[in-house]
Structures are given as C-alpha cells and as structure tokens.
Amino acid sequence: MFVLYLYTMKQKKEFFNISLYVVFFFVLMLFTSTYFVIISTHFNNPVARLTKDYVVYGNGDISTYYTAEEIDHLNEVKELFGNFADILKYLWLSFILVIYFFRSSLFRVSKNMFDNAFKLTSIFIISITLVKLILFDNLFALFHRLFFTTQWSFSSKSLLIQLFPMSFWMRKTFDVIVLTFALYFVVLILYRKRLKKK
C-alpha cells in the first residue's frame, strides 16, 4: 500500500501492530463462529443428533450404527473438536489479556491509521475466503489428509456420508463465513467510532 511509504518508522510499527490485532480478531471471530455453528446445528435425524452429541459432548453409543472405520474416524473428529475448543479458550484468554494490557494504545490509534490497516487486512482476508470457497473440495480433502490418520473417505453408501454429505459441509462453511464477517465488521466499526480522527 502506497500510504506506507509516507509513514515514519514509528507509524509503520503502529500500522503493522494494528493490522496484527485486526487479523487476530478475525481469527478469533472465525473460531468462535465455527464453534457456535457446530453446537447450534440441529438435526431431525436421531442418529445424526446422537453423532453430534458423541463428537461434541462425548455422550452416547454410536457402535450400533457405524462401521469400525467410521467409528475410528468419528473418534478422531471428537478429539480434534476437543482440541479446537481448547484453542478457542486460549484465543479468548489472549484477547482479554490484550484488551487489558494494551487498551490505552489500542484507543490511541488514529482513524486514518486504522482505516488503512483495516482495508489492507480485509482485502487479504476476503481474498483468502474467496479462494477457500472456490477450492472448497480440494481444501476439504487437504484438511483431512493433514489432521486425520484413520480412513476419512467413504463410499456414498456409507451412513456417515448419507447423514453428513459434502453439501452439508458447504452449507455450514457458508454459515460460518457469514457469521464471522458479520461479527468482524460490526465490532470493528463500533471500535472505529471510539478512535480519534487524526
């Protein structure tokens, strides 16, 4: 961005700091939205409800409904979700600590400085999101290759696939994106209103 060339070294440091804060806040909203969408999803099918309870809360017995390979995969999903929930707690703790210890500097940022950082980071975030949507199938497969060691690809006859088809994950991904950006823009716009003009 051309405006960076007009900043002093101190201003550049401030610009990159606020950019990092904005990115961090987006990640926090992304994780929070993902968690909320998962736990708030309602299923009419009793087996799907049981599966969600098993993965999210560790409740129920799914052994009578799924094959051994599907159960192995769901156990990994349960473990991954538990780790995800822990990461979300640490992100919120970090956010609270940042607000507590750096609140004075956060509100000393000028609106002009924030606007430039916000525009740059938002362009980057939106670009990444569009790529994710365009390459959803490939990224979905890559995610499973990276985080799962058991079998994760099943035939269309699999009960797991019938209950949770690709279209389901695409809808939930869209829900997460909409909620994330809604929180991201609303909160940061409210934050901007408290900043000084120059």
CNS distance restraints for C-alpha pairs under 8 A (distance, minus, plus):
assign (resid   1 and name CA) (resid 120 and name CA) 7.65 0.50 0.50
assign (resid   2 and name CA) (resid   6 and name CA) 7.53 0.50 0.50
assign (resid   3 and name CA) (resid   7 and name CA) 6.89 0.50 0.50
assign (resid   3 and name CA) (resid 116 and name CA) 7.96 0.50 0.50
assign (resid   4 and name CA) (resid  12 and name CA) 6.66 0.50 0.50
assign (resid   7 and name CA) (resid  11 and name CA) 5.34 0.50 0.50
assign (resid   7 and name CA) (resid  12 and name CA) 5.76 0.50 0.50
assign (resid   8 and name CA) (resid  12 and name CA) 6.09 0.50 0.50
assign (resid   9 and name CA) (resid  13 and name CA) 6.24 0.50 0.50
assign (resid  10 and name CA) (resid  14 and name CA) 6.30 0.50 0.50
assign (resid  11 and name CA) (resid  15 and name CA) 6.01 0.50 0.50
assign (resid  12 and name CA) (resid  16 and name CA) 6.20 0.50 0.50
assign (resid  13 and name CA) (resid  17 and name CA) 6.11 0.50 0.50
assign (resid  14 and name CA) (resid  18 and name CA) 6.21 0.50 0.50
assign (resid  14 and name CA) (resid 109 and name CA) 7.93 0.50 0.50
assign (resid  15 and name CA) (resid  19 and name CA) 6.15 0.50 0.50
assign (resid  15 and name CA) (resid 113 and name CA) 6.43 0.50 0.50
assign (resid  15 and name CA) (resid 114 and name CA) 7.57 0.50 0.50
assign (resid  15 and name CA) (resid 117 and name CA) 6.21 0.50 0.50
assign (resid  16 and name CA) (resid  20 and name CA) 6.13 0.50 0.50
assign (resid  16 and name CA) (resid 117 and name CA) 7.52 0.50 0.50
assign (resid  17 and name CA) (resid  21 and name CA) 6.30 0.50 0.50
assign (resid  18 and name CA) (resid  22 and name CA) 6.18 0.50 0.50
assign (resid  18 and name CA) (resid 106 and name CA) 7.76 0.50 0.50
assign (resid  18 and name CA) (resid 114 and name CA) 6.93 0.50 0.50
assign (resid  18 and name CA) (resid 117 and name CA) 6.61 0.50 0.50
assign (resid  19 and name CA) (resid  23 and name CA) 6.24 0.50 0.50
assign (resid  19 and name CA) (resid 117 and name CA) 5.14 0.50 0.50
assign (resid  19 and name CA) (resid 118 and name CA) 6.80 0.50 0.50
assign (resid  19 and name CA) (resid 121 and name CA) 6.39 0.50 0.50
assign (resid  20 and name CA) (resid  24 and name CA) 5.97 0.50 0.50
assign (resid  21 and name CA) (resid  25 and name CA) 6.04 0.50 0.50
assign (resid  22 and name CA) (resid  26 and name CA) 6.24 0.50 0.50
assign (resid  22 and name CA) (resid 117 and name CA) 7.94 0.50 0.50
assign (resid  22 and name CA) (resid 118 and name CA) 6.90 0.50 0.50
assign (resid  22 and name CA) (resid 121 and name CA) 7.16 0.50 0.50
assign (resid  23 and name CA) (resid  27 and name CA) 6.28 0.50 0.50
assign (resid  23 and name CA) (resid 121 and name CA) 6.70 0.50 0.50
assign (resid  24 and name CA) (resid  28 and name CA) 6.20 0.50 0.50
assign (resid  25 and name CA) (resid  29 and name CA) 6.19 0.50 0.50
assign (resid  25 and name CA) (resid  95 and name CA) 7.86 0.50 0.50
assign (resid  25 and name CA) (resid 184 and name CA) 7.40 0.50 0.50
assign (resid  26 and name CA) (resid  30 and name CA) 6.02 0.50 0.50
assign (resid  26 and name CA) (resid 180 and name CA) 7.44 0.50 0.50
assign (resid  26 and name CA) (resid 184 and name CA) 6.02 0.50 0.50
assign (resid  27 and name CA) (resid  31 and name CA) 6.18 0.50 0.50
assign (resid  28 and name CA) (resid  32 and name CA) 6.05 0.50 0.50
assign (resid  28 and name CA) (resid  88 and name CA) 7.45 0.50 0.50
assign (resid  28 and name CA) (resid  91 and name CA) 6.32 0.50 0.50
assign (resid  28 and name CA) (resid  92 and name CA) 7.15 0.50 0.50
assign (resid  29 and name CA) (resid  33 and name CA) 5.85 0.50 0.50
assign (resid  29 and name CA) (resid 180 and name CA) 5.41 0.50 0.50
assign (resid  29 and name CA) (resid 183 and name CA) 6.70 0.50 0.50
assign (resid  29 and name CA) (resid 184 and name CA) 6.56 0.50 0.50
assign (resid  30 and name CA) (resid  34 and name CA) 6.09 0.50 0.50
assign (resid  30 and name CA) (resid 176 and name CA) 7.15 0.50 0.50
assign (resid  30 and name CA) (resid 177 and name CA) 7.51 0.50 0.50
assign (resid  30 and name CA) (resid 180 and name CA) 5.21 0.50 0.50
assign (resid  31 and name CA) (resid  35 and name CA) 6.18 0.50 0.50
assign (resid  31 and name CA) (resid  88 and name CA) 6.31 0.50 0.50
assign (resid  32 and name CA) (resid  36 and name CA) 6.13 0.50 0.50
assign (resid  32 and name CA) (resid  88 and name CA) 6.92 0.50 0.50
assign (resid  32 and name CA) (resid 180 and name CA) 7.99 0.50 0.50
assign (resid  33 and name CA) (resid  37 and name CA) 6.01 0.50 0.50
assign (resid  33 and name CA) (resid 176 and name CA) 5.53 0.50 0.50
assign (resid  33 and name CA) (resid 177 and name CA) 7.99 0.50 0.50
assign (resid  33 and name CA) (resid 179 and name CA) 6.07 0.50 0.50
assign (resid  33 and name CA) (resid 180 and name CA) 5.67 0.50 0.50
assign (resid  34 and name CA) (resid  38 and name CA) 6.19 0.50 0.50
assign (resid  34 and name CA) (resid 176 and name CA) 5.51 0.50 0.50
assign (resid  35 and name CA) (resid  39 and name CA) 6.27 0.50 0.50
assign (resid  35 and name CA) (resid  85 and name CA) 7.48 0.50 0.50
assign (resid  36 and name CA) (resid  40 and name CA) 5.85 0.50 0.50
assign (resid  37 and name CA) (resid  41 and name CA) 5.97 0.50 0.50
assign (resid  37 and name CA) (resid 172 and name CA) 7.16 0.50 0.50
assign (resid  37 and name CA) (resid 175 and name CA) 7.20 0.50 0.50
assign (resid  37 and name CA) (resid 176 and name CA) 6.50 0.50 0.50
assign (resid  39 and name CA) (resid  56 and name CA) 7.32 0.50 0.50
assign (resid  42 and name CA) (resid  49 and name CA) 7.30 0.50 0.50
assign (resid  43 and name CA) (resid  48 and name CA) 6.09 0.50 0.50
assign (resid  43 and name CA) (resid  49 and name CA) 5.42 0.50 0.50
assign (resid  44 and name CA) (resid  48 and name CA) 7.63 0.50 0.50
assign (resid  44 and name CA) (resid  49 and name CA) 7.26 0.50 0.50
assign (resid  45 and name CA) (resid  49 and name CA) 6.32 0.50 0.50
assign (resid  46 and name CA) (resid  50 and name CA) 6.10 0.50 0.50
assign (resid  47 and name CA) (resid  51 and name CA) 6.06 0.50 0.50
assign (resid  47 and name CA) (resid  65 and name CA) 7.70 0.50 0.50
assign (resid  48 and name CA) (resid  52 and name CA) 6.22 0.50 0.50
assign (resid  48 and name CA) (resid 163 and name CA) 6.31 0.50 0.50
assign (resid  49 and name CA) (resid  53 and name CA) 6.23 0.50 0.50
assign (resid  50 and name CA) (resid  54 and name CA) 6.09 0.50 0.50
assign (resid  50 and name CA) (resid  59 and name CA) 7.83 0.50 0.50
assign (resid  50 and name CA) (resid  60 and name CA) 6.38 0.50 0.50
assign (resid  50 and name CA) (resid  61 and name CA) 7.88 0.50 0.50
assign (resid  50 and name CA) (resid  62 and name CA) 7.26 0.50 0.50
assign (resid  51 and name CA) (resid  55 and name CA) 6.19 0.50 0.50
assign (resid  51 and name CA) (resid  60 and name CA) 7.96 0.50 0.50
assign (resid  51 and name CA) (resid  62 and name CA) 6.80 0.50 0.50
assign (resid  52 and name CA) (resid  56 and name CA) 5.83 0.50 0.50
assign (resid  52 and name CA) (resid  57 and name CA) 7.86 0.50 0.50
assign (resid  53 and name CA) (resid  57 and name CA) 5.22 0.50 0.50
assign (resid  53 and name CA) (resid  58 and name CA) 6.30 0.50 0.50
assign (resid  53 and name CA) (resid  59 and name CA) 5.48 0.50 0.50
assign (resid  53 and name CA) (resid  60 and name CA) 6.88 0.50 0.50
assign (resid  54 and name CA) (resid  58 and name CA) 4.29 0.50 0.50
assign (resid  54 and name CA) (resid  59 and name CA) 4.56 0.50 0.50
assign (resid  54 and name CA) (resid  60 and name CA) 5.58 0.50 0.50
assign (resid  54 and name CA) (resid  61 and name CA) 7.42 0.50 0.50
assign (resid  54 and name CA) (resid  62 and name CA) 7.57 0.50 0.50
assign (resid  54 and name CA) (resid  78 and name CA) 7.42 0.50 0.50
assign (resid  55 and name CA) (resid  59 and name CA) 7.76 0.50 0.50
assign (resid  55 and name CA) (resid  74 and name CA) 6.81 0.50 0.50
assign (resid  55 and name CA) (resid  75 and name CA) 7.30 0.50 0.50
assign (resid  55 and name CA) (resid  77 and name CA) 6.55 0.50 0.50
assign (resid  55 and name CA) (resid  78 and name CA) 4.32 0.50 0.50
assign (resid  55 and name CA) (resid  79 and name CA) 7.98 0.50 0.50
assign (resid  55 and name CA) (resid  81 and name CA) 7.30 0.50 0.50
assign (resid  56 and name CA) (resid  78 and name CA) 6.40 0.50 0.50
assign (resid  56 and name CA) (resid  81 and name CA) 6.78 0.50 0.50
assign (resid  56 and name CA) (resid  82 and name CA) 7.58 0.50 0.50
assign (resid  58 and name CA) (resid  78 and name CA) 7.44 0.50 0.50
assign (resid  62 and name CA) (resid  66 and name CA) 6.54 0.50 0.50
assign (resid  62 and name CA) (resid  71 and name CA) 7.56 0.50 0.50
assign (resid  63 and name CA) (resid  67 and name CA) 7.47 0.50 0.50
assign (resid  63 and name CA) (resid  68 and name CA) 7.91 0.50 0.50
assign (resid  63 and name CA) (resid  71 and name CA) 7.09 0.50 0.50
assign (resid  65 and name CA) (resid 159 and name CA) 7.94 0.50 0.50
assign (resid  66 and name CA) (resid  70 and name CA) 5.78 0.50 0.50
assign (resid  66 and name CA) (resid  71 and name CA) 6.14 0.50 0.50
assign (resid  66 and name CA) (resid 159 and name CA) 7.00 0.50 0.50
assign (resid  66 and name CA) (resid 160 and name CA) 7.47 0.50 0.50
assign (resid  67 and name CA) (resid  71 and name CA) 6.22 0.50 0.50
assign (resid  68 and name CA) (resid  72 and name CA) 6.17 0.50 0.50
assign (resid  69 and name CA) (resid  73 and name CA) 6.34 0.50 0.50
assign (resid  69 and name CA) (resid 150 and name CA) 7.61 0.50 0.50
assign (resid  69 and name CA) (resid 151 and name CA) 6.43 0.50 0.50
assign (resid  70 and name CA) (resid  74 and name CA) 6.17 0.50 0.50
assign (resid  70 and name CA) (resid 151 and name CA) 7.71 0.50 0.50
assign (resid  70 and name CA) (resid 152 and name CA) 7.80 0.50 0.50
assign (resid  70 and name CA) (resid 160 and name CA) 7.04 0.50 0.50
assign (resid  71 and name CA) (resid  75 and name CA) 6.06 0.50 0.50
assign (resid  72 and name CA) (resid  76 and name CA) 6.45 0.50 0.50
assign (resid  72 and name CA) (resid 150 and name CA) 6.56 0.50 0.50
assign (resid  72 and name CA) (resid 151 and name CA) 7.75 0.50 0.50
assign (resid  73 and name CA) (resid  77 and name CA) 6.27 0.50 0.50
assign (resid  73 and name CA) (resid 148 and name CA) 7.71 0.50 0.50
assign (resid  73 and name CA) (resid 150 and name CA) 5.91 0.50 0.50
assign (resid  73 and name CA) (resid 151 and name CA) 6.36 0.50 0.50
assign (resid  73 and name CA) (resid 152 and name CA) 6.14 0.50 0.50
assign (resid  74 and name CA) (resid  78 and name CA) 6.08 0.50 0.50
assign (resid  75 and name CA) (resid  79 and name CA) 6.27 0.50 0.50
assign (resid  76 and name CA) (resid  80 and name CA) 6.05 0.50 0.50
assign (resid  76 and name CA) (resid 148 and name CA) 6.81 0.50 0.50
assign (resid  76 and name CA) (resid 150 and name CA) 7.78 0.50 0.50
assign (resid  77 and name CA) (resid  81 and name CA) 6.04 0.50 0.50
assign (resid  78 and name CA) (resid  82 and name CA) 6.23 0.50 0.50
assign (resid  79 and name CA) (resid  83 and name CA) 6.35 0.50 0.50
assign (resid  80 and name CA) (resid  84 and name CA) 6.07 0.50 0.50
assign (resid  81 and name CA) (resid  85 and name CA) 6.12 0.50 0.50
assign (resid  82 and name CA) (resid  86 and name CA) 6.36 0.50 0.50
assign (resid  83 and name CA) (resid  87 and name CA) 6.23 0.50 0.50
assign (resid  84 and name CA) (resid  88 and name CA) 6.22 0.50 0.50
assign (resid  85 and name CA) (resid  89 and name CA) 6.40 0.50 0.50
assign (resid  86 and name CA) (resid  90 and name CA) 6.47 0.50 0.50
assign (resid  87 and name CA) (resid  91 and name CA) 6.15 0.50 0.50
assign (resid  88 and name CA) (resid  92 and name CA) 6.28 0.50 0.50
assign (resid  89 and name CA) (resid  93 and name CA) 6.17 0.50 0.50
assign (resid  90 and name CA) (resid  94 and name CA) 6.01 0.50 0.50
assign (resid  91 and name CA) (resid  95 and name CA) 6.10 0.50 0.50
assign (resid  92 and name CA) (resid  96 and name CA) 6.16 0.50 0.50
assign (resid  93 and name CA) (resid  97 and name CA) 6.23 0.50 0.50
assign (resid  94 and name CA) (resid  98 and name CA) 6.11 0.50 0.50
assign (resid  95 and name CA) (resid  99 and name CA) 6.23 0.50 0.50
assign (resid  96 and name CA) (resid 100 and name CA) 6.11 0.50 0.50
assign (resid  97 and name CA) (resid 101 and name CA) 5.99 0.50 0.50
assign (resid  98 and name CA) (resid 102 and name CA) 5.47 0.50 0.50
assign (resid  98 and name CA) (resid 103 and name CA) 7.19 0.50 0.50
assign (resid  99 and name CA) (resid 103 and name CA) 4.87 0.50 0.50
assign (resid  99 and name CA) (resid 106 and name CA) 7.88 0.50 0.50
assign (resid 102 and name CA) (resid 106 and name CA) 6.09 0.50 0.50
assign (resid 103 and name CA) (resid 107 and name CA) 6.35 0.50 0.50
assign (resid 104 and name CA) (resid 108 and name CA) 6.33 0.50 0.50
assign (resid 105 and name CA) (resid 109 and name CA) 6.78 0.50 0.50
assign (resid 107 and name CA) (resid 194 and name CA) 7.19 0.50 0.50
assign (resid 107 and name CA) (resid 195 and name CA) 5.81 0.50 0.50
assign (resid 107 and name CA) (resid 196 and name CA) 7.92 0.50 0.50
assign (resid 108 and name CA) (resid 195 and name CA) 6.91 0.50 0.50
assign (resid 108 and name CA) (resid 196 and name CA) 7.19 0.50 0.50
assign (resid 109 and name CA) (resid 113 and name CA) 6.54 0.50 0.50
assign (resid 109 and name CA) (resid 114 and name CA) 6.61 0.50 0.50
assign (resid 109 and name CA) (resid 195 and name CA) 6.49 0.50 0.50
assign (resid 109 and name CA) (resid 196 and name CA) 7.17 0.50 0.50
assign (resid 110 and name CA) (resid 114 and name CA) 6.21 0.50 0.50
assign (resid 110 and name CA) (resid 195 and name CA) 5.98 0.50 0.50
assign (resid 110 and name CA) (resid 196 and name CA) 5.24 0.50 0.50
assign (resid 110 and name CA) (resid 197 and name CA) 5.73 0.50 0.50
assign (resid 110 and name CA) (resid 198 and name CA) 4.89 0.50 0.50
assign (resid 111 and name CA) (resid 115 and name CA) 5.89 0.50 0.50
assign (resid 111 and name CA) (resid 192 and name CA) 6.54 0.50 0.50
assign (resid 111 and name CA) (resid 195 and name CA) 5.70 0.50 0.50
assign (resid 111 and name CA) (resid 196 and name CA) 5.93 0.50 0.50
assign (resid 111 and name CA) (resid 197 and name CA) 5.11 0.50 0.50
assign (resid 111 and name CA) (resid 198 and name CA) 6.19 0.50 0.50
assign (resid 112 and name CA) (resid 116 and name CA) 6.34 0.50 0.50
assign (resid 112 and name CA) (resid 197 and name CA) 6.94 0.50 0.50
assign (resid 112 and name CA) (resid 198 and name CA) 6.37 0.50 0.50
assign (resid 113 and name CA) (resid 117 and name CA) 6.34 0.50 0.50
assign (resid 114 and name CA) (resid 118 and name CA) 5.78 0.50 0.50
assign (resid 114 and name CA) (resid 192 and name CA) 7.46 0.50 0.50
assign (resid 115 and name CA) (resid 119 and name CA) 6.01 0.50 0.50
assign (resid 116 and name CA) (resid 120 and name CA) 6.24 0.50 0.50
assign (resid 117 and name CA) (resid 121 and name CA) 6.11 0.50 0.50
assign (resid 118 and name CA) (resid 122 and name CA) 5.83 0.50 0.50
assign (resid 119 and name CA) (resid 123 and name CA) 6.10 0.50 0.50
assign (resid 120 and name CA) (resid 124 and name CA) 6.44 0.50 0.50
assign (resid 121 and name CA) (resid 125 and name CA) 6.07 0.50 0.50
assign (resid 122 and name CA) (resid 126 and name CA) 5.90 0.50 0.50
assign (resid 123 and name CA) (resid 127 and name CA) 6.03 0.50 0.50
assign (resid 124 and name CA) (resid 128 and name CA) 6.29 0.50 0.50
assign (resid 125 and name CA) (resid 129 and name CA) 6.18 0.50 0.50
assign (resid 126 and name CA) (resid 130 and name CA) 6.17 0.50 0.50
assign (resid 127 and name CA) (resid 131 and name CA) 6.30 0.50 0.50
assign (resid 128 and name CA) (resid 132 and name CA) 6.18 0.50 0.50
assign (resid 129 and name CA) (resid 133 and name CA) 6.31 0.50 0.50
assign (resid 130 and name CA) (resid 134 and name CA) 6.16 0.50 0.50
assign (resid 131 and name CA) (resid 135 and name CA) 5.96 0.50 0.50
assign (resid 132 and name CA) (resid 136 and name CA) 5.42 0.50 0.50
assign (resid 132 and name CA) (resid 139 and name CA) 7.00 0.50 0.50
assign (resid 135 and name CA) (resid 139 and name CA) 6.06 0.50 0.50
assign (resid 136 and name CA) (resid 140 and name CA) 5.88 0.50 0.50
assign (resid 136 and name CA) (resid 170 and name CA) 7.84 0.50 0.50
assign (resid 137 and name CA) (resid 141 and name CA) 6.31 0.50 0.50
assign (resid 138 and name CA) (resid 142 and name CA) 6.16 0.50 0.50
assign (resid 139 and name CA) (resid 143 and name CA) 5.96 0.50 0.50
assign (resid 140 and name CA) (resid 144 and name CA) 6.52 0.50 0.50
assign (resid 141 and name CA) (resid 145 and name CA) 6.28 0.50 0.50
assign (resid 142 and name CA) (resid 146 and name CA) 6.18 0.50 0.50
assign (resid 143 and name CA) (resid 147 and name CA) 6.18 0.50 0.50
assign (resid 144 and name CA) (resid 148 and name CA) 5.37 0.50 0.50
assign (resid 144 and name CA) (resid 152 and name CA) 6.90 0.50 0.50
assign (resid 145 and name CA) (resid 149 and name CA) 7.41 0.50 0.50
assign (resid 148 and name CA) (resid 152 and name CA) 7.23 0.50 0.50
assign (resid 154 and name CA) (resid 158 and name CA) 6.16 0.50 0.50
assign (resid 154 and name CA) (resid 160 and name CA) 7.97 0.50 0.50
assign (resid 154 and name CA) (resid 161 and name CA) 6.90 0.50 0.50
assign (resid 155 and name CA) (resid 161 and name CA) 7.31 0.50 0.50
assign (resid 156 and name CA) (resid 161 and name CA) 6.00 0.50 0.50
assign (resid 156 and name CA) (resid 162 and name CA) 6.77 0.50 0.50
assign (resid 157 and name CA) (resid 161 and name CA) 7.23 0.50 0.50
assign (resid 157 and name CA) (resid 162 and name CA) 6.98 0.50 0.50
assign (resid 158 and name CA) (resid 162 and name CA) 6.27 0.50 0.50
assign (resid 159 and name CA) (resid 163 and name CA) 6.06 0.50 0.50
assign (resid 160 and name CA) (resid 164 and name CA) 5.94 0.50 0.50
assign (resid 160 and name CA) (resid 165 and name CA) 7.88 0.50 0.50
assign (resid 161 and name CA) (resid 165 and name CA) 4.91 0.50 0.50
assign (resid 161 and name CA) (resid 166 and name CA) 7.85 0.50 0.50
assign (resid 164 and name CA) (resid 168 and name CA) 5.83 0.50 0.50
assign (resid 164 and name CA) (resid 169 and name CA) 7.31 0.50 0.50
assign (resid 165 and name CA) (resid 169 and name CA) 6.96 0.50 0.50
assign (resid 166 and name CA) (resid 170 and name CA) 6.28 0.50 0.50
assign (resid 167 and name CA) (resid 171 and name CA) 6.22 0.50 0.50
assign (resid 168 and name CA) (resid 172 and name CA) 6.26 0.50 0.50
assign (resid 169 and name CA) (resid 173 and name CA) 5.97 0.50 0.50
assign (resid 170 and name CA) (resid 174 and name CA) 6.21 0.50 0.50
assign (resid 171 and name CA) (resid 175 and name CA) 6.23 0.50 0.50
assign (resid 172 and name CA) (resid 176 and name CA) 6.17 0.50 0.50
assign (resid 173 and name CA) (resid 177 and name CA) 6.22 0.50 0.50
assign (resid 174 and name CA) (resid 178 and name CA) 6.18 0.50 0.50
assign (resid 175 and name CA) (resid 179 and name CA) 6.17 0.50 0.50
assign (resid 176 and name CA) (resid 180 and name CA) 5.89 0.50 0.50
assign (resid 177 and name CA) (resid 181 and name CA) 6.13 0.50 0.50
assign (resid 178 and name CA) (resid 182 and name CA) 6.10 0.50 0.50
assign (resid 179 and name CA) (resid 183 and name CA) 6.22 0.50 0.50
assign (resid 180 and name CA) (resid 184 and name CA) 5.98 0.50 0.50
assign (resid 181 and name CA) (resid 185 and name CA) 5.93 0.50 0.50
assign (resid 182 and name CA) (resid 186 and name CA) 6.02 0.50 0.50
assign (resid 183 and name CA) (resid 187 and name CA) 5.89 0.50 0.50
assign (resid 184 and name CA) (resid 188 and name CA) 6.12 0.50 0.50
assign (resid 185 and name CA) (resid 189 and name CA) 5.89 0.50 0.50
assign (resid 186 and name CA) (resid 190 and name CA) 6.27 0.50 0.50
assign (resid 187 and name CA) (resid 191 and name CA) 6.14 0.50 0.50
assign (resid 188 and name CA) (resid 192 and name CA) 6.04 0.50 0.50
assign (resid 189 and name CA) (resid 193 and name CA) 6.49 0.50 0.50
assign (resid 190 and name CA) (resid 194 and name CA) 7.13 0.50 0.50
assign (resid 191 and name CA) (resid 195 and name CA) 7.06 0.50 0.50
